[in-house]
Amino acid sequence: MICGLFFLRNMIQVLLILIINDPRSIFKSYHYRNMHFKQRTIVKPASCSGVGVHSGEKVNLTIKPAPVNHGIKFVRTDLPDSPSISAHFNSVVDTSLATVIGHDGYIVSTVEHLMASFAGFSIDNALVELDAYEVPVMDGSAGPFAQLIKGAGIKEQSAPRIFFVVKEPIELKQDGKFVGVYPSTTYRITYAIEYDHPLIRRQSYALEVTEQIFVNEISRARTYGFLHELEYMKRYGLARGGSLDNAVVIDKHDIVNKDGLRYPDEFVRHKIIDCIGDFSLLGLPIIGHVVLDKSGHAFNHAFLKKFFDQKESWETRTIQDKSDLPHYSSKSLAI
């Protein structure tokens, strides 16, 4: 009887630890049903218009279906011969203000929110046409792109998806910034940010990247900036399209936007959008637990380079169904 009670107490303690550290872990079978093992594209073309947050230029954008193994490609219809650029980390040419991809001197800027939406909906193949060099900022979040993709419809394709499956930890640490990826049975992200500002301080958020969680918990979180930085950038011809309609602006003590925040922790949720978008430039979906602390586009990109250099720590493979998922042990850091 005593042994039985001792065993029961230990089991309850283990369950509580699982719930505290990963509240969705007891519902993993639900998330497995939301994993997609075949490649996907959209059903029909979908278009939107807006302005580039940095260029201030009006841009028309159309997403079109693409065949299997096509990947995500951007086409500049405003240029002679309509050059295309593959959405891959090897194509990244700048990360100072946004993620910019380029090829042969042509660029497409600020791809991260649209790329996050593709990843959030498990879209592997799409052709993105635009008539300017910057993706429209829309409302500063991934929400409008998520609705665009949802409205276009999604179809499963005949070929299997190929995954990066993390087998061993990969970590990058520098100047107080940290990115690591660890073995997991799903794609998970844990993110922490820290600012010396009373409205932010330290925020953290953890999730599994599924379509439902992306749409409901993450997609509507907007980009943000501090008022003095915005004024400085505009003075030097930057952030020409930035406004209260497409960014959360923070002064010394308050949110400048009249309607305030969409979530109490909107700042860290938006950083997860950026992370999903940046990591989608690996070119294949990832099965692993990504942990970030005070990272940004430039440090994310540096980590992707290290990820590819450390080839012994991952493998590429197809997965037939949930019974085929990896079962590597994980020793991720808590942040």
C-alpha positions in Angstrom: 0.0 0.0 0.0 2.8 2.4 0.9 4.7 1.6 -2.3 1.5 2.1 -4.3 1.0 5.6 -2.7 4.6 6.5 -3.3 4.4 5.5 -6.9 1.1 7.5 -7.3 2.7 10.6 -5.7 5.6 10.4 -8.1 3.4 10.0 -11.1 1.4 13.1 -10.0 4.6 15.1 -9.6 5.8 14.1 -13.1 2.4 15.1 -14.6 2.5 18.4 -12.8 6.0 19.1 -14.1 4.8 18.3 -17.6 1.8 20.5 -17.4 3.8 23.5 -15.9 6.7 23.3 -18.4 4.6 22.2 -21.4 0.9 22.5 -20.9 0.1 21.2 -24.3 2.2 18.0 -23.8 -0.8 16.0 -22.5 -2.7 16.9 -25.7 0.1 15.9 -28.1 -2.1 13.4 -29.9 -4.4 16.3 -30.9 -1.4 18.2 -32.4 -0.2 15.1 -34.2 -3.5 15.1 -36.1 -2.7 18.6 -37.1 0.7 17.7 -38.6 1.0 17.4 -42.3 3.2 14.7 -43.9 2.4 15.5 -47.6 3.5 18.7 -49.4 0.8 21.5 -49.6 0.1 24.5 -51.8 -2.9 26.8 -52.2 -5.9 26.0 -54.4 -6.2 29.3 -56.3 -4.4 32.6 -56.6 -4.9 35.3 -54.0 -3.9 39.0 -54.1 -3.5 41.9 -51.8 -2.1 45.5 -51.9 -0.3 47.7 -49.4 2.8 49.7 -48.8 6.3 48.7 -47.8 7.1 49.7 -44.2 10.6 50.8 -45.1 10.2 51.9 -48.7 6.8 53.5 -48.4 6.1 52.3 -51.9 2.7 50.8 -52.9 3.0 47.2 -53.9 0.6 44.6 -55.4 1.2 41.0 -54.4 -0.3 37.8 -55.7 0.3 34.3 -54.3 -0.1 31.5 -56.8 -0.2 27.7 -56.5 3.0 25.8 -57.3 3.9 22.2 -58.1 5.6 19.7 -55.7 9.2 20.4 -54.8 8.9 24.0 -56.1 9.4 25.6 -52.7 8.6 29.3 -52.1 9.8 31.7 -54.8 9.3 35.4 -55.2 9.0 37.0 -58.7 9.6 40.7 -59.3 7.1 41.4 -62.1 8.2 45.1 -62.2 11.6 44.2 -63.6 12.6 43.0 -67.1 12.3 39.2 -67.5 10.6 39.0 -64.1 13.5 37.5 -62.1 12.8 35.1 -59.3 14.4 34.6 -55.9 14.2 31.4 -53.9 13.1 31.9 -50.3 16.2 30.2 -48.7 18.7 31.3 -46.1 21.5 31.3 -48.7 19.6 34.0 -50.5 19.6 36.4 -47.5 21.5 39.6 -48.3 20.5 41.8 -45.4 19.0 41.5 -41.9 19.6 45.0 -40.5 15.9 46.2 -40.4 14.1 43.1 -41.9 14.9 39.9 -43.7 15.9 40.7 -47.3 16.6 38.0 -49.9 18.3 38.6 -53.2 19.8 37.1 -56.3 21.9 38.7 -59.1 21.4 42.2 -57.7 17.6 41.9 -57.4 16.0 41.9 -53.9 12.8 41.3 -52.1 12.6 42.9 -48.7 10.6 42.2 -45.5 9.6 38.6 -46.4 9.3 37.4 -42.8 5.6 37.8 -42.1 4.5 36.2 -45.3 7.0 33.4 -44.9 5.8 32.8 -41.3 2.2 32.5 -42.7 3.3 29.9 -45.2 5.0 28.0 -42.4 2.1 28.4 -40.1 -0.2 26.8 -42.7 2.4 24.2 -43.7 2.5 25.6 -47.3 5.6 24.1 -49.0 5.1 25.3 -52.6 4.0 28.8 -53.8 4.9 31.5 -56.3 4.7 35.0 -55.0 4.5 37.8 -57.6 5.0 41.4 -56.5 5.5 44.7 -58.5 8.0 46.4 -56.1 11.0 45.3 -54.0 9.2 45.1 -50.6 6.4 42.9 -49.4 3.5 45.0 -48.1 3.5 45.5 -44.3 -0.3 45.3 -44.2 -1.3 45.9 -40.5 2.2 45.0 -39.2 1.3 41.4 -38.4 1.0 38.1 -40.2 -2.8 38.1 -39.8 -3.7 39.5 -43.3 -1.5 37.0 -45.0 -3.0 34.2 -42.9 -6.4 35.2 -44.0 -5.2 35.5 -47.6 -3.9 31.9 -47.6 -7.0 30.6 -45.8 -9.3 32.3 -48.4 -7.3 30.8 -51.3 -7.8 27.3 -49.9 -5.1 24.7 -49.2 -4.7 21.4 -51.0 -2.5 18.4 -50.3 -0.1 17.3 -53.0 1.1 13.9 -54.0 4.7 14.1 -52.7 5.8 13.6 -49.1 7.2 16.5 -47.1 10.9 16.2 -46.2 11.7 17.4 -42.7 14.8 18.5 -40.9 14.8 16.3 -37.8 17.0 17.5 -35.0 19.0 14.7 -33.4 21.4 16.7 -31.1 21.4 20.2 -29.6 22.8 23.1 -31.7 23.4 26.3 -29.8 24.7 29.8 -30.6 25.4 32.3 -27.8 26.9 35.8 -28.2 26.6 39.2 -26.4 23.6 38.1 -24.3 21.7 36.7 -27.3 20.9 33.0 -27.5 19.4 30.6 -30.1 19.3 26.8 -29.6 17.4 23.9 -31.2 16.8 20.6 -29.5 15.3 17.2 -30.4 11.5 17.2 -30.2 8.6 15.2 -31.6 7.0 18.4 -33.0 8.0 21.9 -34.0 8.1 24.0 -30.9 9.3 27.5 -30.1 10.1 29.1 -26.7 11.0 32.8 -27.0 12.1 35.4 -24.4 12.7 39.1 -24.9 13.9 41.8 -22.5 13.8 45.6 -22.7 14.5 48.2 -20.1 11.0 49.6 -20.5 8.1 49.5 -18.0 5.6 48.1 -20.6 7.8 45.2 -21.7 10.6 44.2 -19.2 11.0 40.4 -19.7 8.3 38.5 -21.7 8.4 34.9 -22.7 6.0 32.6 -24.7 6.1 28.9 -25.6 4.0 27.1 -28.2 3.8 24.3 -30.7 3.6 25.5 -34.2 0.3 24.3 -35.6 -2.1 26.0 -37.9 -4.7 26.6 -35.2 -2.2 28.0 -32.7 -0.5 30.2 -35.3 -3.8 31.7 -36.4 -5.3 32.1 -32.9 -2.3 33.0 -30.7 0.4 34.5 -32.9 -0.6 35.8 -36.3 -2.2 39.1 -35.2 0.7 40.3 -33.1 2.1 43.4 -34.8 5.6 44.7 -35.3 6.7 47.3 -32.8 9.2 50.1 -32.2 10.0 53.0 -29.9 8.9 56.5 -30.8 12.4 58.0 -30.6 13.7 55.3 -33.0 10.9 55.8 -35.5 11.4 59.6 -35.5 15.2 59.1 -36.1 14.6 56.6 -38.9 12.1 58.8 -40.7 14.5 61.7 -40.4 17.0 59.7 -42.4 14.6 58.4 -45.0 13.9 55.0 -43.4 10.6 53.5 -42.3 8.8 55.7 -44.8 5.7 53.5 -44.7 5.7 53.1 -41.0 2.6 54.4 -39.1 0.3 53.6 -36.2 -1.8 51.6 -38.7 1.0 49.0 -39.2 3.1 49.1 -36.0 2.8 49.3 -32.2 4.6 52.5 -31.2 5.9 52.9 -27.7 7.0 56.2 -26.0 8.8 56.5 -22.7 5.8 55.3 -20.6 2.8 54.4 -22.8 1.5 52.8 -26.0 1.0 55.6 -28.6 -1.7 53.6 -30.5 -5.1 54.7 -29.5 -6.5 51.1 -29.4 -3.5 49.8 -27.3 -2.3 46.2 -27.6 -4.0 43.2 -29.1 -2.4 40.9 -26.4 -0.7 41.9 -23.1 2.4 40.2 -24.4 2.1 41.2 -28.1 5.8 42.1 -28.3 7.1 38.6 -27.7 4.3 37.0 -29.8 5.4 39.1 -32.7 9.0 38.0 -32.2 7.8 34.5 -32.7 6.3 35.4 -36.0 9.7 36.7 -37.0 11.3 33.5 -35.8 9.0 31.3 -37.7 9.5 33.4 -40.9 13.3 33.3 -40.5 13.5 29.6 -39.7 11.3 28.8 -42.7 14.2 29.9 -44.9 15.8 26.6 -44.0 13.8 25.5 -47.0 12.3 22.5 -45.2 10.0 22.2 -42.2 11.8 21.4 -39.0 11.0 19.0 -36.2 12.7 20.4 -33.1 12.4 22.7 -30.2 13.7 26.2 -31.0 14.7 28.2 -27.9 15.5 31.9 -28.3 16.5 34.7 -25.9 16.8 38.3 -27.1 17.5 37.3 -30.7 16.5 39.1 -33.9 16.8 38.7 -37.7 20.6 39.0 -37.8 21.2 36.5 -35.0 18.6 34.1 -36.3 20.3 34.1 -39.7 23.7 33.5 -38.0 22.2 30.5 -36.3 20.8 29.1 -39.5 24.4 29.2 -40.9 25.6 27.2 -37.9 22.7 24.8 -38.2 23.8 23.9 -41.7 27.4 23.6 -40.6 26.6 21.2 -37.8 25.2 18.5 -40.2 25.8 15.6 -37.7 23.1 17.1 -35.4 20.2 16.6 -37.8 18.9 14.5 -40.6 16.5 15.0 -43.5 13.8 12.4 -43.9 10.2 11.9 -44.8 7.6 10.9 -42.2 4.7 8.6 -43.1 2.5 9.2 -40.1 2.6 10.0 -36.4 4.0 6.6 -35.5 7.0 7.4 -37.6 7.9 10.6 -35.6 11.4 10.7 -34.0 12.0 9.9 -30.3 15.2 11.6 -29.5 15.8 12.8 -26.0 15.9 16.6 -25.4 17.9 18.7 -23.0 16.7 22.2 -23.9 17.3 25.2 -21.7 14.5 26.9 -19.8 14.4 30.6 -20.4 
